[in-house]
Amino acid sequence: MLKEITDGGSAQLYIGGEWKAASDGAEMEVLDPATGAPIVNVASGSVEDATAAVDAAYGAAAEWAATAPRVRAEILRRAYEIMVSRADELAELIVLEMGKALPEARAEAVYSAEFFRWFSEEAVRVIGSVSTAPGGDKRIMAVHQPIGVSVLITPWNFPAAMATRKIGPAFAAGCTVILKPASDTPLTALAMAKILEEAGAPPGTVNVLPSRRAGAVGEAMLTDPRVRNLSFTGSTEVGRKLLEVTSRHIVRSSMELGGNSPFLVFEDADIESAVAGAMIAKMRNGGQSCIAANRILVHNAVVDEFTQQFSRAMAAIKTGPGMEDGVELGPMINESAQTEMKELVGVSTGAGSTVMTGGDAPSRPGFFFEPTVLTKIDFDNPILGREIFGPVAPVIGFDTEEQALALANDTVHGLASYVYTEDLKRGLRVAEAIEAGMVGINRGLISDPAAPFGGVKESGLGREGGTYGIHEFLETKYIAADW
Ligand code: NAP
């Protein structure tokens, strides 16, 4: 797939159905995180290119909005089929630029394709309503219309899934898009453009603009009055900046931001199953996931048993380059992510915690970090107050349900959460009381294209996936009628 995108040279921008270099010739290097070595150069879009992408998306918008939903659905369906048939190649590309272990990359390739399938099915089910006004004087019609040109900004951690989770509903709704992928992982986004091109997406409906100048190109697009919508996935810090930019022209904004998920294990939980769930919730994607279990709260009656089993499982993880046989944990995305993990462990142990396993970067090339378990965490340990985007897991003991809930909710974030208990009544009670957009009960894996994904508090605005996702790309129009 890399060869198709680069054709032996640098990878290019995809604007208006054409592959082109940046207007000023700028390029950026994409590195292999398993070695730190450059893979290939990619065109780095300029402000001029951003305007050209808006021109293309705006130019295609009216016709695309008027295209029959079934036609849009079938393009998405074809894209789904191409992705599934090429899942192995796509997975290799994901490993190359992002580093995750091959089985996880394969899982991402299929998961991301599912967003195209799901939204191809949703495209033909955008249903409005009609009712008689309470006063009997008119009919109230509510119709849903595509919102228009949408800017999609995505992170590097799931370079395929974060793109399809946005392109799928945008296309289904009839919106044209400009995708700005993370600079660490632009290749997978360009592969998406190839796939959509092959599936029949008309020129201008999807544009992909890699750029090292995220602030400038983002601002150029979001202050262009032809752009009506932003769908952002990334850090809370950048989301906040973007909301300031979108406030200037009141651009509709949905935000999938950072998390600091609590993982609660009660004294009546099946410990073996809780450990298996924690391994998934913490270590999926090498811990570089917005819904990663970052505060593992375990009842003091079972905390020793849990910690021992969990530490054994963490210590047994095979770390190495994502393409190597049997590897479960690849490198972190870049050097600064690796450095951040070292600092985080230092800060936490400095505040009194103990390293049960791991705790450092192995001495090898690439940006690796050991699977790490920290215990003896005081409630004011600074590690609990921030998102851990890597393979570091703090385990904290608690005594009562009230205390566990108070600790779980003691965060500005509110994305995912997890509860392990054999008492379903308690599970549901705690699920209702937790301040989070998503709760897994006796499950460590919650993501599903058919489910509404999103957060509360500083974790975001809006939902992606499920029957809700398409509404982030639709406006509701009220028509008052007499007949
Ligand atoms: P990030 O630094 O916020 O970057 C996300 C995207 O925003 C990248 O494409 C980045 O481009 C771009 N960007 C950065 N500054 C910008 C600006 N001033 N204007 C416009 N765009 C800008 O996040 P990340 O490090 O890639 O991803 C990790 C974060 O994403 C974590 O906090 C994680 O929790 C969150 N996340 C959330 C979800 C969710 O669904 N809630 C899912 C996945 C990840 P460059 O790469 O060029 O800087």
Residues whose N, C-alpha, C, O or C-beta is under 5 A from the ligand:
A	BS01	NAP	I153 T154 P155 W156 K180 P181 A182 S183 D184 S211 R212 A214 G215 G218 T233 G234 S235 T236 V238 E256 L257 G258 G259 S289 C290 S459
